[in-house]
Amino acid sequence: MSEALCERIHPMTARKFVDPVVTAQGELRAKVTLGTLDTLWINTGTLCNLACEHCYIESTPTNDRLAYLTLDEVSAYLDEIEAKQLGTRLIGFTGGEPFMNPAFIAMLEDTLSRGFEAMVLTNAMRPMMKVKAGLMALREAYGAKLAIRVSLDHYTREWHERERGKRSWKPSIDGLKWLTMHGFKLNVAGRLFSGESEAVVRAGFARLFDTEAIAVNANDPVELVLFPEMDVNIDVPEITEACWGILHKTPADVMCASSRMIVKRKGEAHPSVVACTLLPYDHQFELGRTLAEAKKEVALNHPHCAKFCVLGGARCGGN
């Protein structure tokens, strides 16, 4: 209903998502201002042990467009948070596969030792299992301050492997069971891409978690996050300032009101701060080298802004 209303106001045209100030209909595009930097995402690098069919960041075993960050580079941003008292609660780590970065356990140690919460997005496969001892030491030292979010696209092997490739199911299930067995704070990220309703998908995951003794509550939207699809070939309406009222939302509901992400582009000497975890390659969402520079307004000038964040209501953070 709400999406349809917004759609009627902004008919589909080939000129959408071009001008950061106005939409194709000439209306003022919605913008989002950063409030408190609640969450800082660290992209540890785009290399991954998998090559998923529809990876939004195009991670593969050979894609190093976003280079590995170093411990010193991550520490510098943590230093800035502390020095400028930015109020950041959560440091999220994503990739690629974060556990492939050789400095990753040290990054987690530095983050947790400063009192931040940490969340790791992983497929829970071999790269994670190779550093079990380091992970166990962190869990013993910091407990629930460390959360592991495992990507499991569907509650069936068929649909999961349709996206992630053959032989990707069992290693992830084994990783989830290992994390459960050793008492890690755990949640799962699935996707709404099978054509089923959210209720059906949650019920399927509940059966899976019960059968495999995985400690995740499928009915809790934090413990089981179900993300909408992000297909740029599907038309979506542009979000104007008027849409906030139509959709009964506010700019504070969108991820870029409370988070930023650090990336390091291959060949560049310094990391950069970007507005969003979903748009690491689009230079219009690059906001500077420091967190102070990255307080700029963000124009919702991409289909992902509409489909994933505003209309889909999705957030990548822990709450």
N, C-alpha and C positions, 0 to 999 in steps of 0.2 A: 504494500500500500504506500508506504513512505517513499520507497525507491521509485515507484510508478509516478508519484506526484512530482518528484524531482526530475524524472525523465521527461514528463510533459513540458516542464518549464524549459528544459535544455535539450531540444531534439538532437539526434545523432547527426553529426557532420564530419567531414573529413578533416576539418580544421581544428579539432579539439586538442587540448593539452599542448598548445603551442606558445601562447603568450602567458607569462607568469602573473600578469596583472589582471587581464580580463579573459573571459571564456570566449568560445567561438560565437556566442550570442551577444557578446559585448557587455556582459555583466561582470561585476567585480568578483574575481576569484577569491575563494576562501583562503585565508592565511592563518598560520598557527604560530604563536609566540611561546618560547620556552619559559616555563615557570621555574620550578626547582628541578635540577638535574638529578632526578631520582635514580635513573639507571644509566650507566655508561657501558655500552657494548664494545668489546674488543674483538675485531676480526683477526684471528691469529694467522690467516693465510688461506687461500682458496684451494690448495691441494687437498684431495680427499682420496680415500681408498675405494670409493664408489663413483660411478658416473650415472646419476639418476636421470630418468627420462625428462623430468620437468623441473630440474633444480633452478630456483630463481636466481642463484648466484653463479650457475654454470660450473660448479665444482666438479673436478675430475682428477684422476691421478696425474694429469699433465698440465692442468690449468693453474699457472702461478701468476695470473694477472694481479692478484693481491699477494704480495710477498709475505714471508714469515716475519712477524714482528719479533723484536728482541726483548729480553727482560728489561734492559735499560729503557727502551722506548715505552713500554707499559708502565714502568715505575715512574717515569717522568709525568705521565698523566695522573697517576695516583698522588704524586707530590703536589700537582696543581690543585686537585680536589681539596687536599688537606690545607694547603697554603691559603686558598681563597675561600675556604669554608663553604663549599658549594652544596653541601647537604646531601650528597650522593649516598644512597643506601646499598644499591646492588651493582656489582660488576658482573656483566654477562659475557661469556666467551662463546664465540661461534666461529665458523669457518666457511668452507672446507670442514675438515675433521680436526678439531683443536688438538687432539692427542697426537697428531702427527708432527706438531711443532716441537722440536727438541727441547725448547725452554719452557714448555707449558706447565709442568709440575712446579717449577720455580716461580712462574707467574702466579699460580694459585697460592702458593705459600706466601708470597709477598702481599697479595690481595687480602688474604684471610688474616694474616698477622697484624694488619693495620685496623682490623675490626669491621671491614666490609663483609657483606654477604656476597657469595659467589654462586653463579649458576653456569653450568657447562652444557652446551647443546652438542650431543654426540650421537653416533649410530651404535655405540656400545659394542663395537666389533673388535677386531684384533688390535688396532692401535691403542685402545683403552686397556685391553687386557694385558698388553705388554708392560704397562706401568702400574700394575695392581698394587705393588708394595708401596709406591709413592702415594697412591690414592688412599690406601688404608691408613697410612701415617697421617694424612690430612684429616680424614674422618675422625680418627682417634683424638686429634688435637683440637679440632674445631666443630665437630658434630654437625648439627643441622644448619650451621652457617654455610655449609657447602651443599648445594643441590645439583643433582644430575638430571637433565631432561633428555630422554632418549626418543629419537625419531623412529616411530613405528607407524607407517602410513595407514595401515588398515589392520583389522583384527583377524584377517585371514592371510595365509601365506601367499595365496594366488594374487590378491590385489597388491600386497606389499611388494612382492617380487616383480609384478608388472611394472612398478615404478622404479625399484632399486636394483633389479637384476637377479638372476638365478643365484642361489646359495647365499642370499643376503638375509633370509628370515631366521634360520636357526642360530647363527652367531649373535644376532641382536636379542633373541629370546634368551639365549644363554647368558648374555651380558646383563640383561634385566634381572634374571634369577640370581646372578652373582651379587649384584648391587643390593637386592632385597636381602639375601642371606647375610650380608655384612652390614646391614643397618644404615645404608645411605639414605638421605632424604632424596626422594625419587619422584619424578613425574614423567609423563609420556606426551609427546606431540604427535597427533594423528592428523588426518586430512579428510575433508568432506569432498571426495572426488569420485565416489563409487555410485552416485545417484541415489543413495539411501538417505533417509532423514537422519537428523542428528540423534534422535531417540533410538533409532535402530542401530546406529553406529556405536553409541554408548553401551547399549545392551550387549552388542557383540564383543566389545572390549571387556565388559564386566565378566562375561563367560570365559574369555581368554585368561584374564588375570586370575580368576578363581581356579581354573584348571592348572595353570602353571605356577600357582602360589607366588604371584608377583604383587608386591605391596603397593598397589595404586588403586584409588577409589575412582572408578570410571564415571561416577555421577558428580564428581567434584570438578568444576571447570578449570581449576588451577592444576589439580593432579593429572587430569586428562584434558589437554588443550586440543581443540579441533579447529584447524585453520581452514578458512575458505580458499578456494582455488584462485590463482593469480594468472589467468590467461590473458595476455595483452591483445590477443586477437578477438576477444569478446568486447563488444561495445559496452561502455559504462557511461553514465552521465558525469559531466563535470560538476564539481562542488563549488557553489557560489556562496557568498555571505548569507543569502536568503535561505540556503539549504539547512543551516543550523536550526532555524525555527521549524522548517518543514519536517525535518527528521527528529526533532526533539533531542538534539545533541548540542554539545558545546565544543569549542576548540580544545578544551582541556581533556576531552575524551580520546584524543588522537595521540599516537605514540610520540610524535615529535614535540609534544608539549612537555614531555618529561624525560626524554632520552636522546642520546646521540651515539654515534659509533665511530671508532677509530679504525682506519684502514691505512695500509701502506702499498701504494701502487708500484708495480714492478719497475725498477729503474729510477725511482724517485729517492732523493736523499732523506726525506722526512715523511713521517706519517701525516695524515690529514684527518680532520673531523668531518663526518658527513651526517646528514640529518636523520638517516633512517637505515635500519638493517636491510631493508628490501631494495635499496637503490644505491649500491656501492659504486657503480660505474658511471652514473649520470652526473656530469660535472655541475649541472645547475643545483645539485643538492650538496655540493662541497662547500663547507662553511669556513675553512681556515685551518691553521695548524694547531691552534690552542683551543681549549675549552672556552676561554674568555671570548675569543673571536667568534665562536660558534653559537652565540646567543641570538643571532639574527633570526628574523621572522622566516618561516618556511611557507612558500606558496604551494598549495596542493595541486601541482601541475604535472601529475602523472596518473595513469589509470590505476596503479596500485594504491595511490592515496584514496581513491574513491572505492574501489572494489574491496580491498583488504581492510583498510583502517576505518573509513567513515561508514560505508554501507555494510561491510562485513563485521564491524565491531571488534576486530581482532587486535590483540596486543601481544608483543613478544616477551614481555616481562613476567615476573613471577607472581604478580597479583592482578 
